[in-house]
Structures are given as C-alpha cells and as structure tokens.
Amino acid sequence: MNGKTAIITGGGSGFGQATAVKLAEKGANICIVDISEENGQESVALCEKAGATTIFVQADVSKLEDVKRYVAETMEHFGKIDMFFNNAGISGSGVRTLECSEEEFEAIVNVNLKGAFYGLKYVVNEMLQTGGGSVVNTASLGGVVGMPTLGAYSATKHGIVGLTKTIAGEYGRDNIRINAIAPGTNETPMVKAFPAEAIQQMADAVPMGRLGQPEEVANVVAFLLSDEASYVHGAVVSIDGGSAAL
C-alpha cells in the first residue's frame, strides 16, 4: 500500500481506528474522518507512530457539506483517493422497533445510510477521475439477519448491503471494487461500557464463545482494500464468530 491514500470515516475508534493503524503499517497515507476531534487526533497519533502521513478532518457524515469537505481536503493533501473505508455509524437506544421515536429513526438513517451514500457518491467520483479504487462499507450482522431492539440500525445496515451489491454491478467495469463487511459483536468502546454480565451473555451467544476484536475486523478490511483481493467484488463478508450461521 506504499503511496496509496485511504479515507476512513468513523476513524477515531473501534473498527475505524484499528483499520487506520493497519493501513498505516502497510505504508498508506491516511485521512481520518470522525465527529470527535479528540478521538480523531488519537488515531492520527497512532498512524503517525506507524510511519504514515496522516490528516484529520472533523466531520458529521450525515451533512453533505462535511462529506464534500473531507473529500476535498484529502484530494488537496494527497491528490488521489485509492481506498475508502465507509465505516461511520451509530446504533440506537435499544427499544423495540415500533417504540423508536421518529427523531431517533431519522438520525440513524441520516448517519448510517445517507452518510454512507454521500461518501460513496463523492469519493467514487474522485476515484473515477484517477483510474479506480477500492471501497469497503461497514454493514453488520444486523444487515444480514434481524436484530431485535435495534430495528432502525438493522434497517440501515440492510440498506448498506443493498447499496454495496447494486454499486458493484454498476461500477465494476470502471475499476471500482466495492465490498461490505458484516461484523458481529466486538469489544469496541461502546460494548466495553456495558455491564460485565451483559458482555458475557453476548459472548455466550457467539458460536466461537467469545466476542471479536477490532483488529480482527481490520485484518479483513485491509485485505479487501488491497490488491490481494483483486477479484473480490460485491461481497458481504461476515466477521462474527459464526453468529450469522445459526
């Protein structure tokens, strides 16, 4: 990945941060995009420690002008975009789907689905000008099966799967490779904040008997973004310890 440039949304924590560090170690230039400046700067420091030229753009991916800005700043600094980890997302309050407020449902759709669409629209447009690129969208276990109490989240992640497969059919001949990942429950900062008993229950529900690690997700994302995955296109890759197999 020497000399290649990657944009990572939601790059300040979890899968985004782990992937940023992984790509930095492989020699990529990195643009970290996150709504949290503190988290984003932490990721920048980790990437720079790994030897990567890294910038941070604070942005709300649900706002079109912010999306245009992170794309423009990446182009200004690096001149091209080779890889895009379209990863930013939010989950919800954990109520039964029809008890979700209209405001919460709209907010989740705006970040998870519209934000992902905006990123694809403007990043892929730049990739088309420079000969192509590789994209990984973050779907979820909840994008391939139902997820009780997270209905709005699950609906948006099913939408990510639909976007991924459709765009794969439209842009493959333009040298745009696009895939999605469907992670299960991982030890991200959000999950670590749960009570220990709840975390153990989540782990017990996984066929492998444990939760995943963000680095395990990052390994798959890095592969999908790389030239080693040159014939992987339109796939939805489960990274869930076997949960979707049940």
Phi and psi restraints in degrees (value plus and minus 20) as a CYANA .aco file:
   2 ASN   PHI     -75.9   -35.9
   2 ASN   PSI     108.0   148.0
   3 GLY   PHI      63.7   103.7
   3 GLY   PSI     -28.1    11.9
   4 LYS   PHI    -106.0   -66.0
   4 LYS   PSI     137.1   177.1
   5 THR   PHI    -139.9   -99.9
   5 THR   PSI     115.2   155.2
   6 ALA   PHI    -144.0  -104.0
   6 ALA   PSI     118.9   158.9
   7 ILE   PHI    -123.8   -83.8
   7 ILE   PSI     114.2   154.2
   8 ILE   PHI    -148.6  -108.6
   8 ILE   PSI      91.6   131.6
   9 THR   PHI    -107.0   -67.0
   9 THR   PSI     130.4   170.4
  10 GLY   PHI      43.5    83.5
  10 GLY   PSI      12.1    52.1
  11 GLY   PHI    -101.2   -61.2
  11 GLY   PSI     -17.6    22.4
  12 GLY   PHI    -108.6   -68.6
  12 GLY   PSI     -27.1    12.9
  13 SER   PHI    -183.0  -143.0
  13 SER   PSI     152.7   192.7
  14 GLY   PHI      35.3    75.3
  14 GLY   PSI    -155.9  -115.9
  15 PHE   PHI     -79.2   -39.2
  15 PHE   PSI     -58.6   -18.6
  16 GLY   PHI     -83.6   -43.6
  16 GLY   PSI     -67.2   -27.2
  17 GLN   PHI     -86.5   -46.5
  17 GLN   PSI     -64.0   -24.0
  18 ALA   PHI     -81.9   -41.9
  18 ALA   PSI     -59.3   -19.3
  19 THR   PHI     -90.5   -50.5
  19 THR   PSI     -59.4   -19.4
  20 ALA   PHI     -77.6   -37.6
  20 ALA   PSI     -66.1   -26.1
  21 VAL   PHI     -84.6   -44.6
  21 VAL   PSI     -61.4   -21.4
  22 LYS   PHI     -81.4   -41.4
  22 LYS   PSI     -65.6   -25.6
  23 LEU   PHI     -88.8   -48.8
  23 LEU   PSI     -55.6   -15.6
  24 ALA   PHI     -81.6   -41.6
  24 ALA   PSI     -61.5   -21.5
  25 GLU   PHI     -84.1   -44.1
  25 GLU   PSI     -45.0    -5.0
  26 LYS   PHI    -110.4   -70.4
  26 LYS   PSI     -17.4    22.6
  27 GLY   PHI      79.1   119.1
  27 GLY   PSI     -13.7    26.3
  28 ALA   PHI     -98.1   -58.1
  28 ALA   PSI     133.1   173.1
  29 ASN   PHI    -101.3   -61.3
  29 ASN   PSI     124.8   164.8
  30 ILE   PHI    -147.9  -107.9
  30 ILE   PSI     115.2   155.2
  31 CYS   PHI    -131.8   -91.8
  31 CYS   PSI      93.3   133.3
  32 ILE   PHI    -108.9   -68.9
  32 ILE   PSI     105.7   145.7
  33 VAL   PHI    -137.0   -97.0
  33 VAL   PSI     107.0   147.0
  34 ASP   PHI    -178.5  -138.5
  34 ASP   PSI     133.8   173.8
  35 ILE   PHI     -97.2   -57.2
  35 ILE   PSI     -42.4    -2.4
  36 SER   PHI    -117.0   -77.0
  36 SER   PSI      97.0   137.0
  37 GLU   PHI     -86.5   -46.5
  37 GLU   PSI     -59.7   -19.7
  38 GLU   PHI     -79.9   -39.9
  38 GLU   PSI     -69.0   -29.0
  39 ASN   PHI     -85.9   -45.9
  39 ASN   PSI     -60.6   -20.6
  40 GLY   PHI     -82.2   -42.2
  40 GLY   PSI     -63.0   -23.0
  41 GLN   PHI     -87.8   -47.8
  41 GLN   PSI     -51.9   -11.9
  42 GLU   PHI     -82.1   -42.1
  42 GLU   PSI     -62.6   -22.6
  43 SER   PHI     -86.4   -46.4
  43 SER   PSI     -59.0   -19.0
  44 VAL   PHI     -77.5   -37.5
  44 VAL   PSI     -66.2   -26.2
  45 ALA   PHI     -81.3   -41.3
  45 ALA   PSI     -60.7   -20.7
  46 LEU   PHI     -86.3   -46.3
  46 LEU   PSI     -60.5   -20.5
  47 CYS   PHI     -88.6   -48.6
  47 CYS   PSI     -60.5   -20.5
  48 GLU   PHI     -86.0   -46.0
  48 GLU   PSI     -56.0   -16.0
  49 LYS   PHI     -81.5   -41.5
  49 LYS   PSI     -52.0   -12.0
  50 ALA   PHI    -101.5   -61.5
  50 ALA   PSI     -21.3    18.7
  51 GLY   PHI      77.9   117.9
  51 GLY   PSI      -9.7    30.3
  52 ALA   PHI    -114.7   -74.7
  52 ALA   PSI     123.8   163.8
  53 THR   PHI     -94.5   -54.5
  53 THR   PSI     101.9   141.9
  54 THR   PHI    -156.5  -116.5
  54 THR   PSI     119.1   159.1
  55 ILE   PHI    -144.0  -104.0
  55 ILE   PSI     139.6   179.6
  56 PHE   PHI    -143.0  -103.0
  56 PHE   PSI     114.9   154.9
  57 VAL   PHI    -145.2  -105.2
  57 VAL   PSI      96.6   136.6
  58 GLN   PHI     -96.5   -56.5
  58 GLN   PSI     105.7   145.7
  59 ALA   PHI    -177.0  -137.0
  59 ALA   PSI     128.7   168.7
  60 ASP   PHI    -121.3   -81.3
  60 ASP   PSI      90.7   130.7
  61 VAL   PHI     -87.2   -47.2
  61 VAL   PSI     -33.9     6.1
  62 SER   PHI    -100.2   -60.2
  62 SER   PSI     -27.1    12.9
  63 LYS   PHI    -125.2   -85.2
  63 LYS   PSI      98.9   138.9
  64 LEU   PHI     -77.0   -37.0
  64 LEU   PSI     -60.7   -20.7
  65 GLU   PHI     -85.3   -45.3
  65 GLU   PSI     -54.9   -14.9
  66 ASP   PHI     -85.9   -45.9
  66 ASP   PSI     -59.6   -19.6
  67 VAL   PHI     -83.8   -43.8
  67 VAL   PSI     -67.2   -27.2
  68 LYS   PHI     -78.1   -38.1
  68 LYS   PSI     -55.9   -15.9
  69 ARG   PHI     -90.5   -50.5
  69 ARG   PSI     -63.3   -23.3
  70 TYR   PHI     -88.4   -48.4
  70 TYR   PSI     -50.7   -10.7
  71 VAL   PHI     -88.9   -48.9
  71 VAL   PSI     -65.5   -25.5
  72 ALA   PHI     -83.3   -43.3
  72 ALA   PSI     -61.5   -21.5
  73 GLU   PHI     -88.1   -48.1
  73 GLU   PSI     -54.9   -14.9
  74 THR   PHI     -85.0   -45.0
  74 THR   PSI     -64.3   -24.3
  75 MET   PHI     -84.4   -44.4
  75 MET   PSI     -58.0   -18.0
  76 GLU   PHI     -84.6   -44.6
  76 GLU   PSI     -60.9   -20.9
  77 HIS   PHI    -100.5   -60.5
  77 HIS   PSI     -58.4   -18.4
  78 PHE   PHI    -139.1   -99.1
  78 PHE   PSI     -35.2     4.8
  79 GLY   PHI      61.5   101.5
  79 GLY   PSI     -26.7    13.3
  80 LYS   PHI    -185.5  -145.5
  80 LYS   PSI     145.3   185.3
  81 ILE   PHI    -150.6  -110.6
  81 ILE   PSI      95.1   135.1
  82 ASP   PHI    -117.2   -77.2
  82 ASP   PSI     -51.3   -11.3
  83 MET   PHI    -158.1  -118.1
  83 MET   PSI     122.9   162.9
  84 PHE   PHI    -158.0  -118.0
  84 PHE   PSI      95.8   135.8
  85 PHE   PHI    -120.1   -80.1
  85 PHE   PSI      80.0   120.0
  86 ASN   PHI    -108.4   -68.4
  86 ASN   PSI      65.2   105.2
  87 ASN   PHI    -139.8   -99.8
  87 ASN   PSI     -41.0    -1.0
  88 ALA   PHI     -81.0   -41.0
  88 ALA   PSI     120.2   160.2
  89 GLY   PHI    -189.9  -149.9
  89 GLY   PSI     144.7   184.7
  90 ILE   PHI    -151.0  -111.0
  90 ILE   PSI     143.0   183.0
  91 SER   PHI    -126.1   -86.1
  91 SER   PSI     -77.6   -37.6
  92 GLY   PHI     109.6   149.6
  92 GLY   PSI     158.0   198.0
  93 SER   PHI    -110.1   -70.1
  93 SER   PSI     -27.1    12.9
  94 GLY   PHI      60.2   100.2
  94 GLY   PSI      19.7    59.7
  95 VAL   PHI    -128.2   -88.2
  95 VAL   PSI     146.4   186.4
  96 ARG   PHI     -80.2   -40.2
  96 ARG   PSI     124.8   164.8
  97 THR   PHI     -71.1   -31.1
  97 THR   PSI     -66.2   -26.2
  98 LEU   PHI     -99.2   -59.2
  98 LEU   PSI     -23.2    16.8
  99 GLU   PHI    -115.1   -75.1
  99 GLU   PSI     -25.0    15.0
 100 CYS   PHI     -87.4   -47.4
 100 CYS   PSI     114.9   154.9
 101 SER   PHI     -90.6   -50.6
 101 SER   PSI     135.2   175.2
 102 GLU   PHI     -79.6   -39.6
 102 GLU   PSI     -57.1   -17.1
 103 GLU   PHI     -86.7   -46.7
 103 GLU   PSI     -62.8   -22.8
 104 GLU   PHI     -87.1   -47.1
 104 GLU   PSI     -63.6   -23.6
 105 PHE   PHI     -78.4   -38.4
 105 PHE   PSI     -65.0   -25.0
 106 GLU   PHI     -84.6   -44.6
 106 GLU   PSI     -60.2   -20.2
 107 ALA   PHI     -83.4   -43.4
 107 ALA   PSI     -61.5   -21.5
 108 ILE   PHI     -86.9   -46.9
 108 ILE   PSI     -62.6   -22.6
 109 VAL   PHI     -82.0   -42.0
 109 VAL   PSI     -61.6   -21.6
 110 ASN   PHI     -83.0   -43.0
 110 ASN   PSI     -62.9   -22.9
 111 VAL   PHI     -97.9   -57.9
 111 VAL   PSI     -74.0   -34.0
 112 ASN   PHI     -94.1   -54.1
 112 ASN   PSI     -59.5   -19.5
 113 LEU   PHI    -123.6   -83.6
 113 LEU   PSI     -72.9   -32.9
 114 LYS   PHI     -86.2   -46.2
 114 LYS   PSI     -59.4   -19.4
 115 GLY   PHI     -81.9   -41.9
 115 GLY   PSI     -60.4   -20.4
 116 ALA   PHI     -86.6   -46.6
 116 ALA   PSI     -61.6   -21.6
 117 PHE   PHI     -82.9   -42.9
 117 PHE   PSI     -65.1   -25.1
 118 TYR   PHI     -78.3   -38.3
 118 TYR   PSI     -65.3   -25.3
 119 GLY   PHI     -80.9   -40.9
 119 GLY   PSI     -66.3   -26.3
 120 LEU   PHI     -79.4   -39.4
 120 LEU   PSI     -65.4   -25.4
 121 LYS   PHI     -78.8   -38.8
 121 LYS   PSI     -66.5   -26.5
 122 TYR   PHI    -109.8   -69.8
 122 TYR   PSI     -50.7   -10.7
 123 VAL   PHI     -92.7   -52.7
 123 VAL   PSI     -67.6   -27.6
 124 VAL   PHI     -82.5   -42.5
 124 VAL   PSI     -54.1   -14.1
 125 ASN   PHI     -78.7   -38.7
 125 ASN   PSI     -60.6   -20.6
 126 GLU   PHI     -89.8   -49.8
 126 GLU   PSI     -59.4   -19.4
 127 MET   PHI     -80.3   -40.3
 127 MET   PSI     -57.5   -17.5
 128 LEU   PHI     -83.0   -43.0
 128 LEU   PSI     -49.9    -9.9
 129 GLN   PHI     -97.5   -57.5
 129 GLN   PSI     -38.9     1.1
 130 THR   PHI    -138.7   -98.7
 130 THR   PSI      -4.2    35.8
 131 GLY   PHI      82.5   122.5
 131 GLY   PSI     -18.2    21.8
 132 GLY   PHI     102.8   142.8
 132 GLY   PSI    -194.8  -154.8
 133 GLY   PHI     154.8   194.8
 133 GLY   PSI    -197.6  -157.6
 134 SER   PHI    -147.5  -107.5
 134 SER   PSI     117.3   157.3
 135 VAL   PHI    -147.1  -107.1
 135 VAL   PSI     118.3   158.3
 136 VAL   PHI    -144.7  -104.7
 136 VAL   PSI     103.1   143.1
 137 ASN   PHI    -116.9   -76.9
 137 ASN   PSI     122.5   162.5
 138 THR   PHI    -111.2   -71.2
 138 THR   PSI      87.1   127.1
 139 ALA   PHI    -112.0   -72.0
 139 ALA   PSI    -148.9  -108.9
 140 SER   PHI    -199.4  -159.4
 140 SER   PSI     142.4   182.4
 141 LEU   PHI     -71.2   -31.2
 141 LEU   PSI     -56.5   -16.5
 142 GLY   PHI     -92.3   -52.3
 142 GLY   PSI     -21.0    19.0
 143 GLY   PHI    -117.5   -77.5
 143 GLY   PSI     -25.9    14.1
 144 VAL   PHI    -142.3  -102.3
 144 VAL   PSI     -36.2     3.8
 145 VAL   PHI    -156.4  -116.4
 145 VAL   PSI     146.6   186.6
 146 GLY   PHI     -90.3   -50.3
 146 GLY   PSI     133.9   173.9
 147 MET   PHI    -155.7  -115.7
 147 MET   PSI      68.9   108.9
 148 PRO   PHI     -73.2   -33.2
 148 PRO   PSI     119.4   159.4
 149 THR   PHI      54.5    94.5
 149 THR   PSI     -19.1    20.9
 150 LEU   PHI    -152.5  -112.5
 150 LEU   PSI      28.4    68.4
 151 GLY   PHI     -83.5   -43.5
 151 GLY   PSI     -64.2   -24.2
 152 ALA   PHI     -85.1   -45.1
 152 ALA   PSI     -63.3   -23.3
 153 TYR   PHI     -79.2   -39.2
 153 TYR   PSI     -69.6   -29.6
 154 SER   PHI     -81.4   -41.4
 154 SER   PSI     -59.8   -19.8
 155 ALA   PHI     -82.3   -42.3
 155 ALA   PSI     -62.4   -22.4
 156 THR   PHI     -88.2   -48.2
 156 THR   PSI     -55.4   -15.4
 157 LYS   PHI     -92.7   -52.7
 157 LYS   PSI     -53.4   -13.4
 158 HIS   PHI     -82.0   -42.0
 158 HIS   PSI     -56.6   -16.6
 159 GLY   PHI     -83.3   -43.3
 159 GLY   PSI     -58.2   -18.2
 160 ILE   PHI     -81.7   -41.7
 160 ILE   PSI     -60.9   -20.9
 161 VAL   PHI     -81.3   -41.3
 161 VAL   PSI     -63.4   -23.4
 162 GLY   PHI     -84.1   -44.1
 162 GLY   PSI     -62.4   -22.4
 163 LEU   PHI     -80.8   -40.8
 163 LEU   PSI     -65.0   -25.0
 164 THR   PHI     -80.1   -40.1
 164 THR   PSI     -69.7   -29.7
 165 LYS   PHI     -87.0   -47.0
 165 LYS   PSI     -58.5   -18.5
 166 THR   PHI     -88.5   -48.5
 166 THR   PSI     -66.0   -26.0
 167 ILE   PHI     -85.5   -45.5
 167 ILE   PSI     -53.4   -13.4
 168 ALA   PHI     -78.8   -38.8
 168 ALA   PSI     -60.2   -20.2
 169 GLY   PHI     -90.8   -50.8
 169 GLY   PSI     -44.6    -4.6
 170 GLU   PHI    -110.0   -70.0
 170 GLU   PSI     -51.5   -11.5
 171 TYR   PHI    -139.7   -99.7
 171 TYR   PSI     -15.4    24.6
 172 GLY   PHI     -78.9   -38.9
 172 GLY   PSI     -56.7   -16.7
 173 ARG   PHI     -96.5   -56.5
 173 ARG   PSI     -26.5    13.5
 174 ASP   PHI    -117.3   -77.3
 174 ASP   PSI      -6.3    33.7
 175 ASN   PHI      44.8    84.8
 175 ASN   PSI      10.9    50.9
 176 ILE   PHI    -125.3   -85.3
 176 ILE   PSI      91.5   131.5
 177 ARG   PHI    -115.4   -75.4
 177 ARG   PSI     113.3   153.3
 178 ILE   PHI    -157.6  -117.6
 178 ILE   PSI     110.2   150.2
 179 ASN   PHI    -157.9  -117.9
 179 ASN   PSI     149.5   189.5
 180 ALA   PHI    -150.6  -110.6
 180 ALA   PSI     132.9   172.9
 181 ILE   PHI    -130.9   -90.9
 181 ILE   PSI     130.2   170.2
 182 ALA   PHI    -146.8  -106.8
 182 ALA   PSI      58.8    98.8
 183 PRO   PHI     -91.7   -51.7
 183 PRO   PSI     127.8   167.8
 184 GLY   PHI    -107.8   -67.8
 184 GLY   PSI    -172.0  -132.0
 185 THR   PHI     -98.5   -58.5
 185 THR   PSI     106.3   146.3
 186 ASN   PHI    -143.9  -103.9
 186 ASN   PSI     141.0   181.0
 187 GLU   PHI    -100.9   -60.9
 187 GLU   PSI      47.3    87.3
 188 THR   PHI    -107.0   -67.0
 188 THR   PSI     147.3   187.3
 189 PRO   PHI     -75.1   -35.1
 189 PRO   PSI     -55.9   -15.9
 190 MET   PHI     -83.1   -43.1
 190 MET   PSI     -64.9   -24.9
 191 VAL   PHI     -90.9   -50.9
 191 VAL   PSI     -57.6   -17.6
 192 LYS   PHI     -82.9   -42.9
 192 LYS   PSI     -40.5    -0.5
 193 ALA   PHI     -98.0   -58.0
 193 ALA   PSI     -31.5     8.5
 194 PHE   PHI     -93.0   -53.0
 194 PHE   PSI     138.3   178.3
 195 PRO   PHI     -79.8   -39.8
 195 PRO   PSI     129.5   169.5
 196 ALA   PHI     -76.4   -36.4
 196 ALA   PSI     -58.5   -18.5
 197 GLU   PHI     -83.7   -43.7
 197 GLU   PSI     -60.2   -20.2
 198 ALA   PHI     -86.6   -46.6
 198 ALA   PSI     -59.1   -19.1
 199 ILE   PHI     -83.8   -43.8
 199 ILE   PSI     -61.4   -21.4
 200 GLN   PHI     -85.0   -45.0
 200 GLN   PSI     -59.1   -19.1
 201 GLN   PHI     -82.7   -42.7
 201 GLN   PSI     -59.7   -19.7
 202 MET   PHI     -84.6   -44.6
 202 MET   PSI     -62.1   -22.1
 203 ALA   PHI     -85.3   -45.3
 203 ALA   PSI     -60.2   -20.2
 204 ASP   PHI     -85.0   -45.0
 204 ASP   PSI     -45.2    -5.2
 205 ALA   PHI     -99.6   -59.6
 205 ALA   PSI     -29.8    10.2
 206 VAL   PHI    -109.3   -69.3
 206 VAL   PSI     112.2   152.2
 207 PRO   PHI     -73.5   -33.5
 207 PRO   PSI     -53.9   -13.9
 208 MET   PHI     -99.5   -59.5
 208 MET   PSI     -27.3    12.7
 209 GLY   PHI      59.4    99.4
 209 GLY   PSI      -5.9    34.1
 210 ARG   PHI    -173.1  -133.1
 210 ARG   PSI     144.4   184.4
 211 LEU   PHI    -104.0   -64.0
 211 LEU   PSI     138.7   178.7
 212 GLY   PHI    -102.1   -62.1
 212 GLY   PSI     148.2   188.2
 213 GLN   PHI    -132.3   -92.3
 213 GLN   PSI     122.4   162.4
 214 PRO   PHI     -72.6   -32.6
 214 PRO   PSI     -53.2   -13.2
 215 GLU   PHI     -85.7   -45.7
 215 GLU   PSI     -50.4   -10.4
 216 GLU   PHI     -89.0   -49.0
 216 GLU   PSI     -55.1   -15.1
 217 VAL   PHI     -89.5   -49.5
 217 VAL   PSI     -63.0   -23.0
 218 ALA   PHI     -79.8   -39.8
 218 ALA   PSI     -56.2   -16.2
 219 ASN   PHI     -80.3   -40.3
 219 ASN   PSI     -61.2   -21.2
 220 VAL   PHI     -91.7   -51.7
 220 VAL   PSI     -62.1   -22.1
 221 VAL   PHI     -81.0   -41.0
 221 VAL   PSI     -65.3   -25.3
 222 ALA   PHI     -80.0   -40.0
 222 ALA   PSI     -61.3   -21.3
 223 PHE   PHI     -81.9   -41.9
 223 PHE   PSI     -68.4   -28.4
 224 LEU   PHI     -83.1   -43.1
 224 LEU   PSI     -53.3   -13.3
 225 LEU   PHI     -96.7   -56.7
 225 LEU   PSI     -41.1    -1.1
 226 SER   PHI    -104.9   -64.9
 226 SER   PSI     147.2   187.2
 227 ASP   PHI     -87.4   -47.4
 227 ASP   PSI     -36.2     3.8
 228 GLU   PHI     -85.3   -45.3
 228 GLU   PSI     -41.2    -1.2
 229 ALA   PHI    -122.8   -82.8
 229 ALA   PSI      15.5    55.5
 230 SER   PHI     -82.7   -42.7
 230 SER   PSI     -38.0     2.0
 231 TYR   PHI    -136.3   -96.3
 231 TYR   PSI      -3.2    36.8
 232 VAL   PHI    -118.2   -78.2
 232 VAL   PSI      94.9   134.9
 233 HIS   PHI    -171.5  -131.5
 233 HIS   PSI     108.3   148.3
 234 GLY   PHI      57.3    97.3
 234 GLY   PSI      -4.3    35.7
 235 ALA   PHI    -109.6   -69.6
 235 ALA   PSI     133.6   173.6
 236 VAL   PHI    -139.6   -99.6
 236 VAL   PSI      87.8   127.8
 237 VAL   PHI    -118.6   -78.6
 237 VAL   PSI      97.1   137.1
 238 SER   PHI     -96.8   -56.8
 238 SER   PSI     115.1   155.1
 239 ILE   PHI    -153.1  -113.1
 239 ILE   PSI      55.4    95.4
 240 ASP   PHI    -161.3  -121.3
 240 ASP   PSI      -4.6    35.4
 241 GLY   PHI      44.9    84.9
 241 GLY   PSI      -3.1    36.9
 242 GLY   PHI      77.4   117.4
 242 GLY   PSI     -14.3    25.7
 243 SER   PHI     -82.6   -42.6
 243 SER   PSI     -57.5   -17.5
 244 ALA   PHI     -93.5   -53.5
 244 ALA   PSI     -32.8     7.2
 245 ALA   PHI    -100.1   -60.1
 245 ALA   PSI     -32.9     7.1
